[in-house]
């Protein structure tokens, strides 16, 4: 099928709320295949992917060893029985997730996992854990937060665009406070967190160590330690949503490690498998055992595809791939290069341009000289880059932040060519 045929079929058969098809014909492209850091569209045009498909393809698209693990597992056992009759790989992956999280952070204390399918399900498992552990329904989340679109997760997702149509059905247990991006705002945020803890029944604080969809918002280094202390003082759980930031994206295995904070629960997804739907809620073993009752034959949180054998096989191969290829260290190194390159080379007389991020999670914000959001200009720039062969996405409530979340396998030369093309595309706005 050609691009036009695919888009015509989607117009006819898919919910009209899903795929945005620009009337000018410049968005979207139709993906046909992907390999490494490249994508080819329906007309076989080649693109450099600066999104890693929402941060999923950390080890590159179709990473050979990960794909081979999935194919081998498909031939052996394509599906198992969730919470009833287990398979070996589910046990091995649960052990591996414990190793790379709580055991590594605490020098030996275990973590326990609830497997899920998508990121928001991992968040909802964490919210249930908090409710069971503390018996308190309330959750503190942050302005700009994105934790997924299931009905539980929506209570902690901040953007009105996602919640306004469903507000009457939501439980409204989320309480939002500002997300600090400057050190001088930290005391004010702490005061507001403490105020909510004092006035409401709060069982957990749910936070992204770096907000990705919110606009690549990086908090002061003392933000997570402050939350850890406040949670300890008030008997609340600290849940870190590392669905986007995990597995080397920020130059550490997990972004909470930048401030050496030990969470109670961590939510994982996206880059866990390089493309197979699998996520995980991992909590301190003692907490998980205290919160969740022993199964008597019917789990109170499960799904048909829980701990899918193909996903588990791919996740085990992916973790090994990240370790063997030293992709965490590569992300840190290349992130410094890209930040420096963007800051030193990208400027424009009509815009205020600011760049921020950690590792290969970087955002470039465009504002007009009067300080107003340059939404139209940012979207136009992303379209121009797309047609020059570079896939980028906008982030932030007003789509003014151009995000860079490429596969961690990208090269310095490829990043350099991206910045050069971006510089050229900006010249169009003169």
C-alpha positions as CSV (number, residue, x, y, z in Angstrom):
1,X,0.0,0.0,0.0
2,X,1.1,3.5,-0.7
3,X,1.1,6.2,1.9
4,X,-2.1,7.6,0.5
5,X,-3.8,4.2,0.5
6,X,-2.8,3.6,4.1
7,X,-4.0,7.0,5.3
8,X,-7.3,6.6,3.3
9,X,-7.9,3.3,5.0
10,X,-7.2,4.7,8.4
11,X,-9.6,7.6,7.7
12,X,-12.3,5.0,6.9
13,X,-11.7,2.3,9.5
14,X,-9.9,3.8,12.5
15,X,-11.3,6.0,15.1
16,X,-10.9,9.6,13.9
17,X,-9.3,10.6,17.2
18,X,-6.2,8.4,16.8
19,X,-4.0,9.3,13.7
20,X,-3.6,13.0,12.9
21,X,-3.5,13.5,9.2
22,X,-2.5,17.0,8.2
23,X,-4.6,18.5,5.4
24,X,-1.4,19.8,3.8
25,X,-0.2,16.2,3.3
26,X,3.1,16.7,5.2
27,X,2.2,14.6,8.2
28,X,2.4,11.7,8.9
29,X,4.7,9.3,7.1
30,X,3.8,5.7,6.9
31,X,6.5,3.4,8.4
32,X,7.4,0.3,6.5
33,X,10.5,-1.0,8.2
34,X,13.1,0.1,10.7
35,X,16.7,-1.0,11.5
36,X,19.2,0.5,14.0
37,X,18.7,4.2,14.0
38,X,16.9,4.4,10.6
39,X,13.3,4.1,9.4
40,X,12.0,3.6,5.9
41,X,8.6,4.8,4.8
42,X,6.0,3.3,2.4
43,X,7.9,4.8,-0.6
44,X,11.2,3.5,0.8
45,X,12.5,6.9,1.8
46,X,15.1,6.6,4.6
47,X,15.0,8.7,7.8
48,X,17.2,9.1,10.8
49,X,15.0,8.5,13.9
50,X,15.6,11.0,16.7
51,X,12.6,9.6,18.7
52,X,13.5,5.9,19.1
53,X,9.8,5.5,18.6
54,X,8.8,7.2,21.9
55,X,12.0,6.1,23.5
56,X,11.4,2.4,23.0
57,X,14.2,1.4,20.6
58,X,17.0,2.1,23.1
59,X,19.3,-0.6,21.6
60,X,18.2,0.4,18.1
61,X,15.2,-0.7,16.0
62,X,15.1,-4.5,15.4
63,X,18.2,-5.1,17.5
64,X,19.3,-8.5,16.1
65,X,19.9,-10.3,19.4
66,X,16.7,-9.1,20.9
67,X,14.7,-10.0,17.8
68,X,16.3,-13.4,17.7
69,X,15.4,-14.0,21.3
70,X,11.8,-13.1,20.6
71,X,11.6,-15.3,17.4
72,X,13.1,-18.3,19.2
73,X,10.6,-17.9,22.1
74,X,7.7,-17.6,19.6
75,X,8.6,-21.0,18.2
76,X,8.9,-22.6,21.6
77,X,6.1,-21.0,23.7
78,X,4.0,-18.1,22.2
79,X,1.7,-17.7,25.1
80,X,1.3,-18.9,28.7
81,X,-1.3,-18.4,31.4
82,X,-0.6,-15.1,33.2
83,X,-1.1,-15.7,36.9
84,X,-2.0,-19.4,36.7
85,X,0.6,-21.7,35.1
86,X,3.9,-19.8,35.0
87,X,6.9,-20.2,32.6
88,X,10.6,-20.0,33.3
89,X,11.3,-16.7,31.7
90,X,8.9,-14.8,33.9
91,X,10.9,-16.0,36.9
92,X,14.2,-15.1,35.3
93,X,13.0,-11.6,34.3
94,X,11.6,-10.9,37.7
95,X,14.9,-11.9,39.2
96,X,16.8,-9.7,36.7
97,X,14.6,-6.6,37.4
98,X,15.3,-7.1,41.1
99,X,19.1,-7.3,40.3
100,X,19.3,-4.1,38.3
101,X,17.1,-2.1,40.6
102,X,16.8,-2.7,44.4
103,X,19.6,-5.2,44.7
104,X,22.0,-2.9,42.9
105,X,20.8,0.2,44.9
106,X,20.8,-1.5,48.3
107,X,23.6,-4.1,48.0
108,X,21.4,-7.1,48.2
109,X,17.8,-6.3,49.3
110,X,15.3,-7.7,46.8
111,X,12.6,-6.1,44.6
112,X,9.4,-7.8,43.6
113,X,7.6,-7.4,40.3
114,X,4.1,-7.1,39.0
115,X,4.2,-7.6,35.2
116,X,1.9,-5.5,33.0
117,X,1.5,-4.8,29.3
118,X,1.7,-1.0,28.8
119,X,3.2,1.8,30.8
120,X,0.0,3.1,32.3
121,X,-0.8,-0.3,33.6
122,X,2.5,-0.4,35.6
123,X,1.5,3.0,37.0
124,X,-1.9,1.6,38.0
125,X,-0.2,-1.4,39.7
126,X,1.9,1.1,41.7
127,X,-1.1,3.1,42.7
128,X,-2.8,-0.1,43.9
129,X,0.3,-1.0,45.8
130,X,0.2,2.4,47.6
131,X,-3.5,2.0,48.4
132,X,-3.0,-1.5,49.9
133,X,0.1,-0.5,51.8
134,X,-1.1,2.8,53.3
135,X,-5.0,2.5,53.1
136,X,-4.9,6.1,51.9
137,X,-6.5,7.0,48.5
138,X,-4.8,10.3,47.7
139,X,-1.8,10.7,45.5
140,X,0.4,13.8,45.0
141,X,1.4,14.3,41.4
142,X,2.9,17.2,39.5
143,X,1.9,19.8,37.0
144,X,3.0,18.7,33.6
145,X,3.0,15.0,34.6
146,X,2.2,12.3,32.1
147,X,1.5,8.9,33.6
148,X,-0.7,7.4,30.9
149,X,-4.3,7.4,29.9
150,X,-6.0,4.6,31.8
151,X,-8.7,5.7,34.2
152,X,-6.4,5.2,37.3
153,X,-3.4,6.8,35.7
154,X,-5.5,9.7,34.3
155,X,-6.0,10.9,37.9
156,X,-2.3,11.7,38.0
157,X,-1.9,12.9,34.4
158,X,-2.0,16.7,34.5
159,X,-2.7,17.9,31.0
160,X,-6.4,19.0,30.6
161,X,-6.3,17.8,27.0
162,X,-6.3,14.2,28.2
163,X,-8.7,14.5,31.1
164,X,-11.4,17.0,30.3
165,X,-13.8,14.7,28.5
166,X,-13.6,12.0,31.2
167,X,-13.6,14.2,34.3
168,X,-17.1,13.0,35.5
169,X,-15.9,9.4,35.6
170,X,-12.5,9.9,37.2
171,X,-11.9,9.2,40.9
172,X,-10.2,12.6,41.4
173,X,-7.7,11.3,43.9
174,X,-4.8,13.1,42.4
175,X,-3.5,16.4,43.9
176,X,-1.2,18.5,41.8
177,X,1.7,20.7,42.8
178,X,4.2,22.5,40.6
179,X,7.2,20.6,39.2
180,X,10.3,22.6,39.9
181,X,12.9,23.3,37.2
182,X,14.8,25.9,39.2
183,X,16.5,25.5,42.5
184,X,15.0,28.7,44.0
185,X,11.5,27.1,43.5
186,X,12.3,24.0,45.5
187,X,11.3,25.4,49.0
188,X,8.0,26.6,47.6
189,X,7.2,23.2,46.1
190,X,8.2,21.4,49.4
191,X,5.8,23.7,51.3
192,X,3.0,22.8,48.9
193,X,3.7,19.1,49.1
194,X,3.7,19.3,52.9
195,X,0.5,21.3,52.9
196,X,-1.3,18.6,50.8
197,X,0.0,15.9,53.0
198,X,-1.4,17.7,56.0
199,X,-4.8,18.4,54.6
200,X,-5.5,15.2,52.5
201,X,-5.2,11.4,52.9
202,X,-2.1,10.9,50.9
203,X,-0.7,7.4,50.3
204,X,1.9,8.2,47.6
205,X,3.9,10.8,45.8
206,X,4.1,9.8,42.1
207,X,6.8,11.6,40.1
208,X,8.8,11.4,36.9
209,X,12.5,12.1,37.7
210,X,12.6,14.1,34.5
211,X,9.3,15.0,32.8
212,X,9.5,13.8,29.2
213,X,6.1,14.5,27.6
214,X,5.7,17.5,29.9
215,X,8.6,19.2,28.0
216,X,11.9,17.6,29.0
217,X,11.7,19.3,32.4
218,X,14.8,18.6,34.6
219,X,14.3,19.3,38.3
220,X,17.1,20.5,40.7
221,X,19.2,17.6,42.0
222,X,17.7,18.0,45.5
223,X,14.1,17.5,44.3
224,X,13.9,13.7,44.7
225,X,15.9,13.7,48.0
226,X,13.3,16.2,49.3
227,X,10.4,14.0,48.2
228,X,12.1,11.0,49.8
229,X,12.4,12.8,53.1
230,X,8.9,14.2,53.1
231,X,7.4,10.7,52.2
232,X,9.4,9.1,55.0
233,X,8.1,11.7,57.5
234,X,4.5,11.2,56.5
235,X,4.2,7.5,55.8
236,X,3.7,7.9,52.1
237,X,5.3,5.9,49.3
238,X,7.6,7.4,46.8
239,X,6.8,6.0,43.3
240,X,9.1,7.0,40.4
241,X,7.7,6.6,36.9
242,X,10.7,5.7,34.8
243,X,8.8,4.3,31.9
244,X,10.4,6.9,29.6
245,X,13.6,7.7,31.6
246,X,14.7,4.1,32.4
247,X,17.3,1.8,30.8
248,X,20.0,4.3,30.1
249,X,17.9,7.1,28.5
250,X,19.4,9.8,30.8
251,X,22.9,8.5,31.1
252,X,22.2,6.3,34.2
253,X,20.4,3.0,34.3
254,X,17.5,4.9,35.9
255,X,17.1,8.7,36.3
256,X,16.5,8.5,40.0
257,X,20.2,7.5,40.3
258,X,21.3,11.0,39.4
259,X,20.3,12.0,42.9
260,X,21.0,8.7,44.6
261,X,17.4,8.3,45.7
262,X,15.9,5.0,46.6
263,X,12.2,4.8,45.6
264,X,9.7,2.5,47.2
265,X,8.3,1.5,43.7
266,X,9.6,2.0,40.2
267,X,7.5,1.8,37.0
268,X,9.2,0.5,33.9
269,X,8.2,0.1,30.3
270,X,9.1,1.4,26.8
271,X,12.8,0.4,26.4
272,X,12.3,-2.7,28.5
273,X,11.9,-4.9,25.4
274,X,12.7,-2.7,22.3
275,X,9.2,-3.0,21.0
276,X,7.2,-5.8,22.5
277,X,4.3,-4.7,24.8
278,X,5.6,-5.4,28.3
279,X,5.9,-3.2,31.4
280,X,6.7,-3.8,35.1
281,X,5.9,-2.3,38.5
282,X,8.9,-3.2,40.8
283,X,8.7,-2.5,44.5
284,X,10.8,-3.2,47.6
285,X,10.2,-6.8,48.5
286,X,9.2,-6.1,52.1
287,X,6.7,-3.4,50.9
288,X,5.2,-5.6,48.2
289,X,4.8,-8.6,50.7
290,X,3.2,-6.3,53.3
291,X,0.8,-4.7,50.7
292,X,-0.3,-7.6,48.5
293,X,-2.0,-10.7,50.0
294,X,-0.7,-14.2,49.2
295,X,-2.6,-15.6,46.2
296,X,-5.3,-18.2,47.2
297,X,-5.9,-19.1,43.5
298,X,-7.2,-15.8,42.1
299,X,-4.9,-12.8,41.8
300,X,-6.5,-9.4,42.5
301,X,-4.4,-7.7,39.9
302,X,-3.6,-9.6,36.7
303,X,-4.3,-9.8,33.0
304,X,-4.4,-12.5,30.2
305,X,-1.0,-11.6,28.9
306,X,0.8,-11.0,32.2
307,X,4.5,-11.7,31.9
308,X,4.2,-12.7,28.3
309,X,6.9,-15.2,27.4
310,X,8.0,-13.4,24.2
311,X,8.2,-10.1,26.0
312,X,10.2,-11.7,28.8
313,X,12.6,-13.3,26.4
314,X,13.1,-9.9,24.6
315,X,13.5,-8.0,27.9
316,X,16.2,-10.4,29.1
317,X,18.1,-10.0,25.8
318,X,17.6,-6.2,25.9
319,X,19.0,-5.8,29.4
320,X,22.0,-7.9,28.3
321,X,22.4,-5.8,25.2
322,X,22.4,-2.6,27.2
323,X,25.1,-4.0,29.5
324,X,27.3,-5.6,26.8
325,X,27.3,-2.6,24.5
326,X,27.7,-0.1,27.4
327,X,24.7,1.9,26.1
328,X,24.2,3.7,29.5
329,X,27.7,5.2,29.3
330,X,27.2,5.9,25.6
331,X,24.0,7.8,26.4
332,X,25.8,10.0,29.0
333,X,28.7,10.7,26.6
334,X,26.6,11.5,23.5
335,X,24.1,13.5,25.5
336,X,26.9,15.9,26.6
337,X,27.9,16.2,22.9
338,X,24.4,16.9,21.7
339,X,23.7,19.4,24.4
340,X,26.9,21.3,23.7
341,X,26.3,21.2,20.0
342,X,22.7,22.5,20.2
343,X,23.7,25.3,22.7
344,X,26.7,26.4,20.6
345,X,25.2,26.2,17.1
346,X,21.5,26.8,17.3
347,X,20.4,30.4,17.5
348,X,17.9,32.6,15.7
349,X,17.1,36.3,15.8
350,X,13.3,35.7,16.0
351,X,13.4,33.1,18.8
352,X,14.5,32.6,22.4
353,X,16.0,29.1,22.2
354,X,16.7,27.1,25.4
355,X,18.2,23.6,25.6
356,X,18.0,21.2,28.5
357,X,18.2,17.5,29.3
358,X,20.3,14.6,30.6
359,X,21.8,11.8,28.5
360,X,19.9,11.3,25.3
361,X,16.7,12.9,26.7
362,X,17.1,16.4,25.4
363,X,14.6,19.2,24.6
364,X,15.0,22.4,22.6
365,X,12.3,25.0,23.5
366,X,11.3,27.7,21.1
367,X,9.7,31.0,22.2
368,X,9.2,34.2,20.3
369,X,11.3,37.2,21.3
370,X,8.3,38.5,23.3
371,X,8.3,35.3,25.4
372,X,5.1,33.8,23.9
373,X,5.1,30.1,22.9
374,X,6.3,29.5,19.3
375,X,4.0,26.5,18.8
376,X,3.3,27.0,15.0
377,X,7.0,27.6,14.3
378,X,8.1,24.5,16.3
379,X,5.6,22.3,14.5
380,X,6.6,23.7,11.1
381,X,10.3,23.1,12.0
382,X,9.6,19.5,12.9
383,X,7.7,19.0,9.6
384,X,10.6,20.5,7.6
385,X,13.0,18.2,9.4
386,X,10.8,15.2,8.6
387,X,10.9,16.0,4.9
388,X,14.7,16.4,5.1
389,X,14.8,12.9,6.5
390,X,14.9,13.4,10.3
391,X,12.1,12.2,12.6
392,X,11.5,14.4,15.6
393,X,8.5,15.0,18.0
394,X,7.2,18.0,19.9
395,X,6.7,17.9,23.6
396,X,5.1,20.1,26.3
397,X,1.5,21.3,26.7
398,X,1.9,23.8,23.8
399,X,4.2,21.6,21.7
400,X,7.0,24.2,21.8
401,X,9.8,21.7,22.8
402,X,11.5,19.7,20.1
403,X,12.6,16.5,21.8
404,X,15.7,14.4,21.0
405,X,15.4,10.8,22.3
406,X,17.2,8.8,19.6
407,X,18.3,5.2,20.0
408,X,21.3,5.0,22.3
409,X,23.2,3.4,19.4
410,X,23.2,6.6,17.4
411,X,26.6,8.0,16.4
412,X,28.2,11.3,17.1
413,X,28.4,12.0,13.3
414,X,24.6,11.3,13.0
415,X,23.9,13.8,15.9
416,X,26.2,16.3,14.2
417,X,24.3,16.0,10.9
418,X,21.0,16.4,12.8
419,X,22.1,19.7,14.3
420,X,23.4,20.9,10.9
421,X,20.1,20.2,9.3
422,X,18.2,21.8,12.1
423,X,20.3,24.9,11.7
424,X,19.6,25.0,8.0
425,X,15.8,24.5,8.6
426,X,15.8,27.4,11.1
427,X,17.1,29.7,8.4
428,X,13.8,29.3,6.6
429,X,12.2,31.4,9.4
430,X,14.4,34.5,8.7
